[in-house]
Amino acid sequence: MKWLLARLGLPKAIGLSIEDDGVALSRIVATPWGPVEIDRHEAAVEEGDLRVVIPRLLSPLLGKSGVRKPPLSVSLSANHVYFSTRPVHASTGDSSPHVLLREAFQSQSTSVGDMVVDVIKSKPDSREVAGIVACNRAYLSAILDSLRPLNVRLTRTEPAPCTLLRFASRRYRTPGGAKVVLRLFLAESRVLTMLVVNKNPLLWRFTSLTVGEEAASLVMACRALWATGKACGIDAPLDAIVIHGRANLKRLLDIDWIEDQLELPLTWFDGPTLDQANVARGAALGALDKDAGQFDLGRTLRPDPSLGTLFPWREVAVQLILLACMAAFLGHRYWSLFEERQEVQIGMAASAADPAANKATLLKEKKRLENEVGAVRGFLDSRTLWTACLRDLSLCLPDEVSITSVRGAAAFRGAGAGKRGRGGPSASLVLQAEAPLPPGGETPEGIDKLIDEFRAEPAIRTEFPLIKVDGLSHGTSRGSRNPAAMFTITLEAGSAGKKASGASRKKS
């Protein structure tokens, strides 16, 4: 999988961690599911061997000359970096980075001219503070000189604790969205304690981790750094304490005692541990990050990027491919319409050349359309409007008369059906009904009233002019089991009636 990701055209980045005794390299690729590490290398550094080790690690990953290089971020050893956070006063608000560094040293005799300084101002709490990071110019120049022959795209040079914090923040979120957090990164024999406000480092300190007294070492490291943080202008209370790495140590320590001493619950994550490989991976993440609000000691030492480096070659290539696909689609559509237009023009020219043939074709088309219209009109004139008839029948029923069965029939009026149905009724509607029987046993008056109302309805009279009642008998009602009169009402259209109805509709 890593082999495939390394050869896909996805954005890649390289992180380089430089310590006194070794160099670590990490290469990551940005995927839709997040960054994935595809390469990791480490090499020991002997005295004065830095100019040899760095090119040996980077050269296989940079590709051929002339090819756009992936971005590179360098992490510097904390032993060679000075870091401090100071409140910004009104008198020093616009001071240069070197002046702020001299004030942080609190010494006028200390030479700051041979140091590279970077300052980031922020307001984590009610007061504005300035984060100051500095390192020796000769140390940083030696590293940059070893990278210059490789023609790399150096995007950032920052302290190792900053890159480790970036890696931890990307992988593990603080509990409950805590703002002021103490993060502890554990190694075998030491611990890095960082005071973080809104994901930005304000202070860090390395302390030893005594074997057998790990709990006391963690408590002392947290208390010491938090006391220093208050002196740097942090008035907000501590929200959370997070420990990274050495999850096996969690089972050996008295977590309840540590939480009682610090008066805050602990959150313990499996990683990242305090090692150089994780620092290099955090640096690689920084190479992909476009955020300018991070420390960069090489900001003033890097040469200005060339136009070829800034030009978005990859984005332009994608746009050109999309433009070519769209042009091909529109071109194909254009030629299709052009051919159809030519066919229409040829047909029009042929019609103009032979008017007699064109007239015969039009007459033939007219006759065909008239036949179709006549067939539709004949169907509409001969059909029975069952919906209107049944609706009117239900409205005419008296309260004492109920319909028990409805059966309708109509003759098919196709091409040969007229001869077969000649002389007989074209449609009929048979209703089975019942009405309560009077105590004397005479015929219910509602039957005659129902027939009169049927004949008075226009829709029924038009469709079924012939109405008769037969099959009168006595029995019991299906619903109430009371004596009832059963009878059948037959409504017929008849041949003459249907013609009259058709004539009446045409007249209307």
N, C-alpha and C positions, 0 to 999 in steps of 0.2 A: 504493500500500500504506500509506504514512504517513497519507494522507487518511482511509482506512478505520479505521486504528488510533486516530486522533484522535477519531473519532465513536463508537467502541464504548465500552461501559460498563466499561472496564478501569481499574484504578488508575493515576493519573497523578501526576507530581511535577515541580516546577520548581526549577532551580538557577540562582542569580544570583551572578556573579563581579564584584566591584567593585574596580577599580584606579584609580590617580590619573588616568589618561588615557583610560579607557574602561570600559564595562560590557558584559558578555557574558551571554547567557541561553540556557539549554538546557532543553527540556521532553522528558521521557521517559515511556513507558508500560510498565507491567509486563505481560509476556505469559508464557504457560507456557514459552516458550523463552528467557526472560531479558529484561532491560530493553532497549527499543529507543528511540532518539532520534528524535523526530518533528518537532521545531522547534529552530532555532538562530538567534539574532539577536545582533548586536553594534552598539554605538553609541559614538561618541566623547563625552567629557565635557569641557566647558569649565569654567573656574573658577566654582564656585558653581552649576553647572548640574545637580547630582545630583538635586535634588528634581523636576526636569522630565524627565530621561532615564528614571529608573526607572519612574514611572507610565506613560510612553509605551510602554515595552517590555512591561510586565506587563498593562496593561488589556485588550488583545485576547485574552489567554489565560485570564483569570480568569472570563469568562462574565458572566451577568446577576447583578444584585444579588439577594440572597436565596438564591442557589444555593450549595451547599456548594463551597468553594474547594479546589483541589488544594494539598497541602502544599508549602511553600517553604523552601529552605535557602539561606543567604547565605554566600558565601565572601569573607573580608576580605583586603585586600592585605597581603602579608608586610612591607611597609615600615611599616605602622602597628601591627604586632603584635610584642610581645616574647615569646620562647619560650625556656625553659630546663628542664633536668632536673637535679634535685639529689637526693643521697641523703637519706633521712629518718632523723634521729637520734632517740634516745629522748626527748631534751629538747624536740624540736620536732614530735613525732609528732601532737599534737592542736592544733597552732597553726592560726590562721585563714589563709585564702588571702593576705590582705594582709601578714601577718607573714612568711609564706614568700617572698613577692615581695620584701620588704625585705631578707631574708637573701640572696636571689639577687642583688640589686643590690650587696650588701656595702657599704651606705652608709646611715647613719642620717639624713642630711640630705635624701635624695631623697624627694619627696612622692609617696605612693602612694594618697592619698585620692581623687584625681581620675581613677583608673584602674579599669577593670573587670577582675576577675581570676577565672580558673577554674583549678582544680587537680584533677588525676586521679592518684591513687596506684596504683601497681602494683608487682609484684615480678618483673621480667623475669629476674633472676638470684638470687644468694644474698642480696642486700640489697634492701630496699624503697626505691623512688625515688618522687619526686613530679614530675609534669610540670606546669609552670607556664606559663600563657599569659595575656597581659594586653594591653590596648589602652586608648587614651584614651577616657574616658567621653563627651566631647563629640563625638568622631568617630563613635562607635557610636550615640549618640543621634540624630545627624543622619540616619544611614541608617534607623534605626527610625522616625523621624518621617516620612520620605518614604514608608514602607510603611504607616503606620497608616491613612491615608484609604482605602486599597484594601481594607481589612478582610481581609488575607491570613492564612493559617494558617502562621505562621512557626514552624518546628520546630527549627531549629538555625542558629547563627551561629559559624563556625569559621574558622581561618586557611586560606589558599589551599593551602599544602603538604599539609595533612591531606586535603583533597578530592582533590588530584591523586594522593596515595598510595592513597586508596580506589579510584579509577578503575583504577590500575595493578594493585592487588591483585585486583580482580574479574576483570580480563581476563587477566592473566598470573600464573601461580603460580611461586613460587620453586623453583629446581631442588633436587630431593632433599629437599624439606621442610625447608629451612634455617631456623634459628631467628634467628640474628644476621646481618643482611643490610645491605649498603651499596647504596642505590639512587641512581642518578644520572639526572636528567632533563635532557636537552640542549635548548638553544635555539640560535639562530644565534650569539649572542655571550656567552652565560652558561650556567652549569650549576647546578642545584640538587642538592646532595648531602644525602642523608637516611640517618641511622642508624636502622634499624628492628629491633625485637625483638618477635617474636610478632605481627607486623602492626601494632604500635603505634609511632608515631614517638617517638624519644628525643632526637634532635638534628637540626637541619638548618642548612645554610649555603649562601648564594649566592656564587659566585665567577665571575670572568670566564673566557671561553674564547677564548684568543688564537689568531688565525688562523695556521696553519702550525706551531703548537706545541700542538695539541690533546691529543696523547698525554701530554706533560709536565704540562699543566693538569689532566688527569684524575687522574694519579698524585698530584700535590700535593694536590688536593681530597680524595682518599680518605685519604691519610696524615694530613692535618690534622684531619679530622673524627674519625677513629678514635682519634687521640691524645686529643682532647677527650672522647670517649666513655669511655675508661678512667678519666678523672678524675671522671666522673659516676657511677661505681659499677658499670660493666660489666666483670665479670671473665671472662666466657665468651669463647672465641676467635671470630674472624670466620669465618662459614661460607660466604658467597657474596657476589659483587659483581655487580649487575645494572644494565645501562645501558638507558635507554629513549629512543627517538627518534633521528632522523638516521641511519637505517640506511645511507645512502650514504657516511657518514663511516667506516664500518667497513672499507670496501675501501681507504681511503687511509692508515689507521694501521697501525703495527706491533703487532698484537695480542699476538704472542709476547713482545715487549719489555715491554709493559704487564703481562702476567701474571707475568713474571719479577720485575718491580719490586714488585708487590703480593703475590706468592707465593700467588696464588689464580686459578683460571680465571674468565674473564669470560663472562657470559651477556648477549647483546645482543638486545633486542626492538625491533620497528619503532615501537612507540608505548607510551604516549602521550608526545608531546613537551611541552616546557615552554611552553604557550601558554594564553591565557585561555579559549578555547573548551573545552579539555579540563578545565580547572579548574571551569568551570560545569557540565560533565557530571558530574564527581565530586560536586559539591554536590547535583545532582538525585538521584543515587544515595543520598546521605545523607538526603534528605527521605523516601525510601521505607524507609530502615533504621530499625528500632525500637530499635537498640542504644543504651542510655543511657550506656555507658562511653566516650563520645567528648567532645571539647571542645565547649563551648557558651558563648560569651561573653554571649549574650543571655539566659542562664538566669534571672538576677535582674532583668532589665529588662523582660521580657515580662509582660504582664498575665495573670492566671489565665484559662485557657480557660473558655468558657461551657458550660453543660450541652448546648446544641444542637450545639456543636462536638465534644464528647466522645461524644455518642450515636451508636451505629453504625447510621445510617439505611440504608445499603446492605445490611448483613447482615440487618436486620429485614425489609426489603422482600423479600429472597430467601426468608426463612423464611415470610413470609406467603403468597408465591406457592406454595411447596411445600405449605403447610397447605391452601390453597384447592384445589389439585389433588387432594390426598388426600381432602378432604371430598367433592369431586365424584365421585371413584371409589367411595367407600364409599356415598354416596347412591344412585348408580346400582345398585350391588349390592343395596342394601336394597330398592329398589322392585322389582327383578327377583324376589327371593325372596318379597316380599309378593304379587306377582301369582301366582307358582306356588302359594303357600299358599292363595290364594283359589280357584284351580282345584281343588285337592285338597278343600277344604271343600265346594265345589259338588257334586263327585262323591260325596262321602260323604253329603251331604244327599239327593241323588237316590236313592242306594241304600237309605237308610233309609225313604224315601217309598214304594218299590215293592219289598217283600221277595221276591215271586215272581220278578220279573225278575232280581233279584240272585242267587237260588238257581239259576236256569237258567244264568246266566253262569258261576257257580262249577262246576256240573256239566259244562258244556262245557269249561272249562279243565282240570278233573280228567281227563276222557276224553282230551284232547289230551296231557297229561303221561303218562298210562298208555300210550298208543300209542308215545310216544317212548322210554319206559323199556323197553317190550317189544321195540322194534327194537334197542336197544343190547344187551339181554340175549340176543336171538336171535343177534346177531353174535358175542358172546363165547362162546356155547355151541357154535357151529358152526365156529369158526375152528380152524386147525391151528397148534399151537405149534412152529413150525419151529426156533426158537432152541434150545429144550430138547432136541428130538430130535437135531439136529446135534451139540450138545455131548455128549450121551450116546453117539452113534455114534462120535465121535472117541475117547472113553474106552474103548470096547469093542474097538477094533481091536488085534489081536495085532501083534507086532513084524514078523512076516514078511509081513503083508498090508498093501497100500497101496491107497488109493482114487485112481483116475485121473479120475473124472468123477462129478458129482452133478447130478441133474436132478429138480426137484420140480414138482408140478402139483396144483391144487385147483380144484374147480368153484365158480363164482360162485353164491352163495345169495341172490339177490335175490327180488323178488316173483314172477317167472315162471321162475326157474331151478330151482325144486324139481321141476316137472313134466318139464323137459328132462333133468334128471340123475337121474330116478327109475330104480332098478334097476342103475345103474352105480356104480363107486367114486367117492366124493366127493373123495378126495385120494390121491396116490401119490408115492412117492419112489424113484427109480431110481438105483442106485449101480453104476458100472463099477469093478471091482477087479481086482487081480492078486496072485499069490503065487508064490514060487519053486517051480519044478517039481523034485520029488525025482529022484535019479539013475535009479530004475526006471521013471519015467514015470507012476506012479500019481497019483491025485487027492490034493492036499495035505490034510493033516488039519486045517489051520487054517481051512478053509472051514466044516466042520461046527461047529467050536468057535465061530466068529464068529456063526453063525446062532443057536446056543444062547445066547450072551451077549446078542444083540439081543432075543431073546424074554424074557430075564430082566430087562431094564430096564423099570421101571414106565412111564416116559414114552413109550417106543417101543411097548410093548405096548398102552397106552391109545390112542394115536393111530393106530398101524398094526398091527392084530392079525394081518393076513395077510402072511406073509413067504415068499418062494420064491426059488430059485436056478435060473437057466437060462443058456444061451449059453456053456457051458463049452467052452473051446478052448485049444489050445497055441500058444505064440508066444514072442517075446523081450520081455524087460522094456524099458520105454522109457528107464529111467535107466542100467542096467548092461549091457544087451544080452545078458543071460543067459536061458536057457530059463525060461519062466514060464507059469503057468496063468491064462488070462483067463476071467472069469465076471461075470455080472450078477446083482445082488440087487435084487429088486423088493419094496417095502413098500407095501401097499394098506390103506386104511381100510375100504372097503366100506360099504354102506348099513346093514347090521346092526351092524357094528363101530362105526360112528359113533354110532348110537343108544345102544349099550351104553356107549360112552365118555362120552356126554352124561349118561346116567343115573348113571354112577359119579361124575361131577363134582358133579352135583346132590346125590347122597347124601352125598358128603364135605362 
